[in-house]
Amino acid sequence: MGPPRSKKRRPTFRRLLKTSGVKLENKLKNRTLKQQNVAKKQRKEQKKLRAAVKDAAIRTPRPLETYRNRPEEEEEEEFLETLPTDMMEEDDVQQMTAMARQASFITRDLSACGPVHGGKKRSADAVRSYEKVPRKMVRTEETEVIHLLPIKDQRGVVPQSVERGMTQQQRLVRLTEMASLTAEQRETLRVQKINDRKLVIASLGSAVVSDPYRNIKRVKELRGMLMESDPSVAVTVRKLVMVSLMEIFKDIAPTYRIRPLTPEEKAAKVKKETQQIREFEEGLVSQYKFYLEDLEQTIKDWKQQKKKRRQAVGFDSYRGLAEVSVRCLCSLLLALPHFNFHNNIVVVLVPLMNDADKQVSQMCCDAFRNLFQQDKEGGASLAAVRVISGLVKRLNYHVRPELLRTLLSLRIKEVQMKKDMEDTAPTKKFMNNKEKRKKLSRMQRKWKKAEEKLEKELLEAEASESKEKKIKLHTETLNIVFLVYFRILKKAQKSVLLPAVLEGLANFAHLINLEFFDDLLNVLQNLIQSGDLTNRESLHCIQTVFTILSGQGDVLNIDPLNFYSQLYRMLPRLHAGAPNDDIIIVLRCLDAMLTRRRKQVTLQRAMAFVKRLSTLSLHVLPNASVGLLAASRATVHAFPRCDLLLDNEVQGSGFYLAELDEPEHCNSQNTALWELQPLQRHYHPVVRRLALHLSHGAPSEGSAALGALSRKSPAELFNAYSVRDMTFNPPVAPPGSKKKKSFTAKYVFYTYKEFVLVL
Amino acid sequence: LASIKRQKLEDLSVDEFLLSGFDSAGEGDSDEEKGKATEHKEQLSRLKNKDPEFYKFLQANDQTLLNFDDTDTSEDEDEKKYHRLPSALEEAGSGDDDDDEDDDMGQKASKKSKKAVETIKVTDKMIEDWKAAMKKEPTPRLFREVTQAFKAAVATTKGEGGAQCRYKVADSSVFNALVLFCIRDIYVALQRMLNLKPDKDQKKLVLPSSSPKWQKNQLDVKMYLSGVVQLLSCLTESTVISAVLRHANQLAPYYLCLPKQCRHLVKQLMKQWSTGEETSRVLAFLALNKICRHKQETYLNPILKQMYISYVQNCKFTSPNVLPMINFMQRTLTEMYSLDTQATYQHAFIYIRQLAIHLRNAMTMKKKETYQSVYNWQYIHCLYLWCRVLSSLHPSDVLQPLIYPLCQVIIGTMKLVPTSRYYPLRMHCCRALTLLSSSTNTFVPVMPFLLEILQQVDFNKKPGRMSKKPINFAVILKLSKVNLMEKAYKDGLIDQLYDLILEYFHTQASSIGFPELSLPTVIQLKAFLKECKVANYCKPVRQLLEKVQENSSHITGRRQKAAFGVADATAVAAWEKQIKEEGTPLSRYYSQWKKLREKEIQLEISGKDRMEDLELPEIKRRKIQEKKVEDKKEFKDLFESDSESDSDDGELKIKGKLRLTYAHSPIEIGMPRSFTCGTVL
């Protein structure tokens, strides 16, 4: 049966790493040596066994235990292979196959079963092996029975099995030892063991960190502790090792990516120091890789709910271990974005963002959000976004909205649109090159090439990311993001992702390419008119539309009247309850709709909006009131004729129709802003002030002037007066008059200060 | 023997009699019969039913038999009681004695000598003599004797032997007579003895310490006052407590001169104010108020603090029976806060801040335990209390700045967990905000929180289960999951929303911005009517909508004709005032509706009194009272004592008034500016 089973798994990291030739050679050598050893052992085994079989034939039958007690070596498979099968007779074979079948179902009790290795389990005596296991200790001690090929003697076929690891006696000794201890003693023993391990970890870790060049081998030792086998401390120790290794790698990893050496470089003779550095780098990379593999494997085991053989860790601890692994990976993702295998980390973590386990997905989403926010160069973001887009597509848009929300954290606002547009046409550039080739002479081309090369080198020497490259990366990232968004808009309009998509579109609207505008506007219009959207989603749509239109979209000659009406209709639906927070979007929309597009807006419309905004400010929390009043103020400034609303005179015909949802036709010129009167009695001082200011026609001087408040935008005001964390802004005023007695005065002063501090 | 007296004291009919005797002059004789008969009331009544003639005979001739039985049975029990009760009060009392002894060496000596002598047993005869002497000419010596006897009597209530007293009160009848005598006559006697005359200015209190004879008699007065406090501390029957409280109220000027006794008194008053019966609560409040008014600088701050704390402690649980008491405490506490707005600002500032801190913790932690520190009755009642305080003291520059933080805290409380299970809590908050906004003329957005409920609940959905009884939204904060499925929940919700919306719009009915204020409501109600298919719900909503629209068009029409602009605040104020005086459609409808509603609530309350499944202890108490009334009737027949029945009626009158004054009705928000103590007494 096949060559000796490789002890190491074949994880995905391996494929991605080009290990140095030396290493591979070493490995090959090791393998052959091992095989030789194994062969020797096998021969010995065979001899012994043959002798035993002979013995068995001669002696009187013995109880089975004696067979089991016989010390067995590990390589049972090889042993089996060498057994001469021709010794068996037909019916024996039949019986054996029956037994084998039996073994695979009955004897494999679930606690001790591992991955199915067909050849391993041959036969067993179910009852007896069950009887063997002391009932008390089932949980802590797992017996693993290896079913061997049966032996045939005069009495027929005798089933055989061996226990793995310790012999019966050893186990018994240990069991009695354990049983003799009380729970308390066991606990102290455990604590002691953990402390020992901690000391080992600490000494190894400090050795590595103090001199990484010399002590890179220690990392390997430390990594060995990940295979901690003592069941009482295994979980804790593994977690500790994972976290400490993570910290060590964070500390000792260089600030550049380590690349594998070329054969020439390897062949060339180098200085001693260089050689040392090379060794360090090589060791670091390989250890890092193995470490990452281990983490990934832990997560995989947890996901697949797979019980490993000889695993000293209980089933329940998997989750904890996996969580720690995810945490380590997340912090490595953030700490070492430039280093090797970053992509692999991304590949591992992205699917976990969509994990069913809320904690894990939360952790991953947070990590990516932070990555996007931190990432200055854009490379890491691009890689992450690529993988995310792939995942979303692969899962057919059945992903958590949180996953898409992470994209909102991308820092792409700094990109210049012009560059973006040029870069999105790489084909054009290519054509340019071709054209150049046609136009320029050979010498010129050569010259140009040299020049380019020189520039490239210069840039490398500069060692700074050029802005151009960054923008290129950003553009590519954004393209992928928009691709995801548009795909969802097109294919999965009903999915839960729609709010996240609309929010994202609103966020990046100013970066959308001109060519998409027409389609996008149509889609958004249809969405809004379908009436399925919540207020918030509609507001995002409107915000997107107007951000587009106020940016490059101003070349498009569209009057988005429909969207004005939409917003106008939506205003009375907002109130101080849950939708209070949506008003920030309204404020952003208003800025684009009324202030920036004042040339395209009629006075009728502006007045209708001012009226409705003031009405709305009666029904929202103070921060929103302040924001809305400030927006009205901006509109009044943009349309000075709005002062009609402050007089009580009828202009022309018709009554004001408050409930009509068409801003153009509601006769807003025939009403007045009477709501400013109740607002001047508002409980919030700032609202009172703004209302007074507006009722006097928003003057810039005089008693009703605003002062410092006027310099803030409505959205800023909204955030400044937010009561989300129960802050009192403005602070509560101290008592106006002096206290009668000094001690009370002091008292109040003190509490006032505290009030301001605490609240 | 002391045990007997104590037992008597706790006995109901004795106490009843004590009070009645106090009210009707010179009826000291009949107390014996009444006291002894208590144990056998039932027997007697049964007997009376069976054989009235024999009963009468027995009553006339064989009193002693009954008496004998009475004392016999009670003695054993009480002795056991004393073994179990090593009372702390006892020590306090002796501590007082020590004080007295330290104060005056001469008296100490005399006391010692007295101790050696056999203690004198107080008899009815002695009391009669004292009484007569007091009437004639109260002397310090006489007063001292009476005080000693009183002290001895009080000592028996704690089960303490009269070891340190000169006198010994051995008989319950003597005890009653003595206490009655003291309560009735001592105050006048003291006034005469110290030569105190009421000031010309009725408001001003004459402090006894101003009298030249004060120094001489201070010790005896002190002893007497501590005796009264002690007596108060161990009484359990409400009518007696009321009598003693009245006495303490009279003696308030004396207490004011003795800080230590005053502190003890305040403690007792606090207990009565927060946990006692209705009458005793009122009396305790009056005494507290008196103390605060006349010595503000020393007592106001600590008393306010203590009152607030005991208010918070005693509003943990809210039921239909407790609600009037909590309301009473709110009102009286408001009255106290009105004494000094500066001090009130400090208190309100600190406690509102405390509420805000609780809320902020709940907001940041977002855990069940932390938000339960906000979502409880104590928190809500505190919010309500401060709303009351700020609204009843409204035109006050000092307290004006506190409206803003209080509103913010209440709105924050509503928004903390805005789920349907906490709708009742939200309604309480809305009610508090409506009160605050209407009486302080401040604008607070309340409507959105009410309309949100209308939006969130699907009224078309068939209720999952039928319910037995309607949900009383006034006494719950949180609905159970089962409640949410009931029909009663939706019925109640519509009812409450109707009340609240109408209430709020009523307060804003004459505002010039009413059409704008009601616009979202109109839109919302129209949408509701379009959606809703349950006729029972549509009817009130349609009615509400009509009224709101009517009012809205009324205001619109009126303001169209106005000749001033938006900026003219004074003209607007005048206009609003005029509109208010003229009355708006909504306010007219409101007053009409409110009358009906009040009637309904009165019915509900009286219905609740009859309902016997709510609170067991409460019911028990009522039963006893009823029984008492019955007994009294019987006795009235027996002894034909008119005075008793008079006093009885008087008491009932007081109770009736109290109920009317303090009965809580969910819609009744505004309170009279000043608390009318006079009518109660």
Contacts between the chains, C-beta under 8 A, distances in Angstrom:
chain1	res1	chain2	res2	distance
A	572	B	519	6.4
A	572	B	520	5.1
A	572	B	523	5.5
A	575	B	445	8.0
A	575	B	447	8.0
A	575	B	448	3.5
A	575	B	451	6.6
A	575	B	452	6.7
A	575	B	520	6.5
A	576	B	411	7.5
A	576	B	445	5.1
A	576	B	448	4.0
A	576	B	449	6.6
A	577	B	415	7.5
A	577	B	418	6.6
A	577	B	448	5.5
A	577	B	449	6.1
A	577	B	452	3.9
A	578	B	418	6.5
A	578	B	452	7.2
A	614	B	516	7.5
A	615	B	516	4.5
A	615	B	519	5.8
A	618	B	443	7.7
A	618	B	445	6.5
A	618	B	513	7.1
A	618	B	516	6.0
A	618	B	517	5.8
A	619	B	445	5.5
A	619	B	447	6.6
A	619	B	448	5.0
A	619	B	520	5.6
A	620	B	445	6.8
A	620	B	448	7.3
A	621	B	411	6.9
A	621	B	445	7.4
A	622	B	408	7.9
A	645	B	566	7.7
A	646	B	565	5.7
A	646	B	566	4.7
A	646	B	567	6.4
A	647	B	565	5.3
A	647	B	566	7.7
A	648	B	559	7.3
A	648	B	560	7.5
A	648	B	562	5.7
A	648	B	563	7.3
A	648	B	564	6.7
A	648	B	565	5.9
A	648	B	566	7.4
A	650	B	560	7.6
A	658	B	515	6.8
A	658	B	516	7.6
A	658	B	519	5.4
A	659	B	519	7.2
A	659	B	522	7.1
A	659	B	523	6.3
A	672	B	559	8.0
A	672	B	565	7.5
A	672	B	566	5.3
A	673	B	566	5.3
A	674	B	512	4.9
A	674	B	513	4.7
A	674	B	515	7.6
A	674	B	516	6.4
A	674	B	559	6.5
A	674	B	566	6.5
A	675	B	513	4.3
A	675	B	516	4.1
A	675	B	517	7.3
A	676	B	513	7.7
A	676	B	566	5.7
A	677	B	511	7.1
A	677	B	512	5.1
A	677	B	513	5.3
A	677	B	566	7.3
A	677	B	569	7.5
A	677	B	572	5.3
A	678	B	443	4.5
A	678	B	508	7.5
A	678	B	511	5.6
A	678	B	512	7.9
A	678	B	513	4.3
A	678	B	516	7.9
A	678	B	517	6.6
A	679	B	443	6.6
A	679	B	513	7.9
A	680	B	569	6.9
A	681	B	441	6.1
A	681	B	442	5.6
A	681	B	443	4.3
A	682	B	442	7.3
A	682	B	443	4.7
A	682	B	444	7.8
A	683	B	403	5.5
A	683	B	404	5.1
A	683	B	407	4.2
A	683	B	408	7.8
A	683	B	437	7.7
A	683	B	442	4.9
A	683	B	443	6.8
A	683	B	444	5.3
A	684	B	404	6.2
A	684	B	407	7.8
A	684	B	408	7.8
A	685	B	404	6.5
A	695	B	566	4.9
A	695	B	567	4.8
A	695	B	569	8.0
A	696	B	567	5.1
A	697	B	567	7.4
A	723	B	408	6.1
A	723	B	411	7.7
A	723	B	412	6.3
A	724	B	363	7.4
A	725	B	360	6.5
A	725	B	363	6.4
A	725	B	364	6.5
A	726	B	356	6.0
A	726	B	359	5.6
A	726	B	360	3.8
A	726	B	363	5.6
A	726	B	408	7.7
A	726	B	409	7.9
A	726	B	412	5.7
A	728	B	356	7.6
A	728	B	404	7.9
A	728	B	405	5.9
A	728	B	408	6.9
A	732	B	349	7.5
A	732	B	401	6.1
A	732	B	402	7.2
A	732	B	404	6.8
A	732	B	405	5.0
A	733	B	401	4.3
A	735	B	342	6.9
A	735	B	345	5.1
A	735	B	398	5.9
A	735	B	401	7.8
A	736	B	397	6.3
A	736	B	398	7.0
A	737	B	342	7.5
A	737	B	397	7.9
A	737	B	398	7.0
A	739	B	342	6.6
A	740	B	342	6.8
A	744	B	342	7.5
A	744	B	343	7.7
A	744	B	346	6.8
A	747	B	346	6.6
A	748	B	345	7.5
A	748	B	346	5.7
A	748	B	349	7.2
A	751	B	346	7.3
A	751	B	349	6.0
A	751	B	350	5.9
A	751	B	353	7.2
A	752	B	349	7.6
A	754	B	353	7.7
A	755	B	349	7.1
A	755	B	353	5.4
A	758	B	353	7.2
A	758	B	357	6.3
A	759	B	353	6.9
A	759	B	356	5.8
A	759	B	357	7.5
A	759	B	360	7.2
